[in-house]
Each structure stands twice: as structure tokens, then as C-alpha cells.
Amino acid sequence: MNKYLVILFALSINFSFSQASSNASANSLANSSRMLANNGLWINNNSSNSELKGSPYLFDSWNSDNAVIYMADDRAYRLKSLNYNVRLERFEAKFSEDSVLALNPKNINKIVVDNRTFKRYLDPEFQRNSYFEEIVKTNSITILRKFETEIVEGNFNPMTQQKMTDDQIIKKEKYYSTENGEILTEMKFTKGAILKLVDADKKDTVKQYAKDNDLNFKDVNDLKSILKFYNTI
């Protein structure tokens, strides 16, 4: 397929330009196409041909009414067909079944998908920049979630020397905290670990607030409410 035609078609339907601090507004097609050309690489979509069961993608659907790419130059671009490839640690935009663009993270500040914010941090385990989801921020700390994949081998029949079931790809989560946005510390996503991050003189107040409002520290949405309250005390 002619990639230039794909770009024009995709932009006319799925792509709009906006300033990061304002609502979407019109912009020239040429500027948008340059952004794509300079910030991505066209790849083959081989997901349907994979012998692995399961999906490497974070979201069940590629369709989103609220996916915005915020660039380092304070511009923002809205996409309707975006997903995160956990296995390859990259965001991808799909314009048709055989036209998928892997986004170059170099000039991207953050990506917001359905009100979930993803930014790149230095992974302390692998010492490379990777996407983390910013779960919640307080005045002093940020709690992050990192998605990873693992291959679980299928059952093998030693009598026939053949596999009885396919290998399967599964997604895992790891959690980190950071005070300065540079050094990440892995943490358990438990009530005790989270309470260690709050000021000692406010711990009892936070615990009481969670109890009074029937909030669970291990539920992401509840945790956001708890730490939003913590910001106010």
C-alpha cells in the first residue's frame, strides 16, 4: 500500500492537531504528515500470524475517543487508533490492518489514553528508558506502574514429542515510586508499602479517611482518591 496515501487517508479521518492547552483545532495536513514521518516507523502487522496465544497489547481495543500525544514542543496530536505494545515497549498507531506506525518516543513528552498518563522513565532493572503509567502523584511522590510480558510454554507430550497446547503470552505489572522523577524504587502494591510513602504524622489521618470512605489501597481508582485527599492535609 502506498504509505503516503495511507497518511493522507488516516489523517483525514483519525488524526487532528491541537495545542496541548486547548481544544482540537485545524492545522495543515502537511504539518501533520511531517510529524508522522519524523516520529515513527511503518511496521508489518504480524499479530494475526503469531503462534502465541494472547495479545502483547495493553488495551483490548485500538479504538479510543481520548488518546493524545503530547510533544516536547508543547504541541499535541489526537489519535483514534492507538495501542501500547507491552512486549516491544512502544506505542503503535493503526490506520489499517496492514498499516501500523510505531511511534518514535524521542520527541514525545507523554501519551494520555482514556485519562491514563504514560511517560518514559529510566527502568532501574534494565537501565533503559521505558514507558511507565503514572498512577497517582502527591506533592512529594509519584507512584508508577510498569507493564511487562512473559512467555508461558505450552504443554509438551514426551511420547509424541509434540506440543499439546500453544505457548502463551501473559502481561505482568510492577510498581515503583519516585520522589524526583529520576530514581525509581520498586515497591509492592500493598497498603503497608503505600503508607510508608506518606508523612508519618499524616498516616493515621489517611488510614481513617480510607476506612470512613470504604476505599481500598490496592484499587488504583481508590488509591487516587486517597492520595488526592493526602495532598490536601
N, C-alpha and C positions, 0 to 999 in steps of 0.2 A: 504493500500500500504506500502511496506517495505520502511521506511524512509531513510535507508542507501543507498538503490538503487536509490531512488529519488535524494539524494545528489550527488551521482556519475554521474547520468544522467544529472542533471541540471548543475553541474559544467563543464561537458564536452562540453555542448552546450552554456550555458548562462553566465558562470562565468569565469573571468580571473583575475589574480593578477597583480598588477603594483605598483611600487614605486610612491608615491604621486607627486614627482617632475619629473617623467619621463614617457615615453610611456609604454603601457602594455607590460609585459614581462612574460615568462613562470615561473611557480612555481609548486611545487609538489602538487598533488591532496590531499595528506594527510594534508598539512598545511592549504589549503583552507577549507577542511571539518572541521578541528578543529576550524577554525574561525567561521564557521556557527554554530557548536554545542555549542560554548561558547558565542555566541552573538545573540541568537534568540530562539524562541519557536514556534514549529509547532502548527498551529491552524486549526480549521474547517472553511471552506469557506462557510458561510451561506448566503452570499449576495443574491444568486438567490432565496432563500426561504423566504426572508423578505417580510412582508406585507406592508412595507413602500414604497411609490413611491420615485424615486430619488435615488441618489447614495451618500454614505458617502465619496467616494474617490475624491481627489482633481483633478486628471488628468483623462481625458476621456479614455485614453488608458494606458494599463500596459506596452506597448512596447516603449522602449526608446533606442536610439543609444548612449546616453550620460548620463548615470546615474552612479555616482561614490560615493562610501562610503569611506570617509577619517577617518582612525582610529587614536586614541590617540598616537599610537606608530609610526606614520608617514607612515604607510602602507596604501595602497588604493586598493579597490576592485571594479571591474566594473560589473554591472548587467544590463541585458537587459529586465527584467520584474519586475519593481518596481513601487509602488504607495504609496501615503500618505493617510491613513485613518484619515480623519479630525475628525470624531466623537470620535474615540478612541485615537487620538493624537499619532499615531505611523506609521512608515514606514513598509511596508509589501512587501515581495518578493514572486512572484507566479511562481512555477515551473510546475504546472499542476492544473487543476480545483480543485482537492482535496488535493493539497499540497501547502500550503501557510505558509511562515515563517514570524512571527512578530519579527522585529529586536530589540534587546536589545540596548537601546541608551547609556548604561553605558560607553562603551569604544569607542564611536563614537564621533569624533570631529565635523564633518559636513557632509552633504549629498548634492551633486550637481546633479540636474536633469535638463537636457536641459539648462544648463548655469544659472539655478536658484539655489541659495545657501540657505540651510536650516540649522539653528543651534538652539541649545536649550538655552533658557534664562529663568530667573525666571519671571513667569507671575505675575504681580503686583495685578491682580484681585483675582486669586485663590491661589497665593503663592505656586506654584509648577512649576517645570521645564517643559517647553513645547517647541515644535518646532515653530520657527518664520522664516519667509523668510526675508533674508537681501536684501532689495530692492536696497539700494544705500548707499555708505559710502563717507563721506567727510573727510578732515583732522581732523575734530573735532567731527562730529556726525555720527550716523548710523540711518537710517530710516528702520523700521521693519514692516512686515505685519503678522498678526495672523489670521488663518482661524478657524472658529467655525461652528457648526451646530445648527439648530433649528428644532423642530418638529412642523409642522403646521397641526392642526387637520382637518380631512375631514368634509364635510357637514353631518349633522345628521338630519334625518327625525323624528320629535317628534310623528308623527301619527303612524308610523310603528315601532318606537323605533329601527331603524336600520341606519347604516351609508350608505349614498348615494355615498360617494367618500372615497378613502383611505387617511390615513394620509400621509403627505409628508415631506421628509427631505430636508431642504434647507441649503446652505452654506452661511456664512456671513464673512465679513472681518473687522478687526480692525487694526488701525495703531498706531505705537509707535515710539518714538525717544529715543536715549540713547547717552550719551557722554562718559561713561566709560565702557559700556557693562554690567553693573551690575544693575543699577537703570533705569527702563523703565518708560517713561511718555506717557500716551495715548494722541493721537493728532488726529485732524481732517485732512483728506487728502484733503486739500484745498490750494490754492495759498497763502492766508494770513498766514495760520499756518506754511507752509513750509518756507516762507520768514522770519518768526520770528526766525528761527533756524540759519540763516546766519548772519554774522557780519554786523552791522548796516552801516558801511562805504562802504560795498560792495553790499548792497541791490539794489541800483539803477542800478548798472552795470549788476547785474544778471537779473533784470527785463528787461533791454534793450536788453540783449543777447537773452532772451526768445522771446521777441517781434520781433527782427530782423530775427530770425530763425523760426518763427511761431511754437513755442514749447508750449505745454500745461502742466502746473504744475500738473494736475490731471491724466496725462497719464504716466504710470510707465516708459516706454522707453524714453519719452521726458524728464521726471524728471532726469533720469540717465544722459542724455546729459547736462542738465542744471547744475547739481551739479558737473559733471566732469569738466565743464568749471569753476565753482566756486573754485574748487581745485587749479586752475592754477593762480588765481588772488590774 
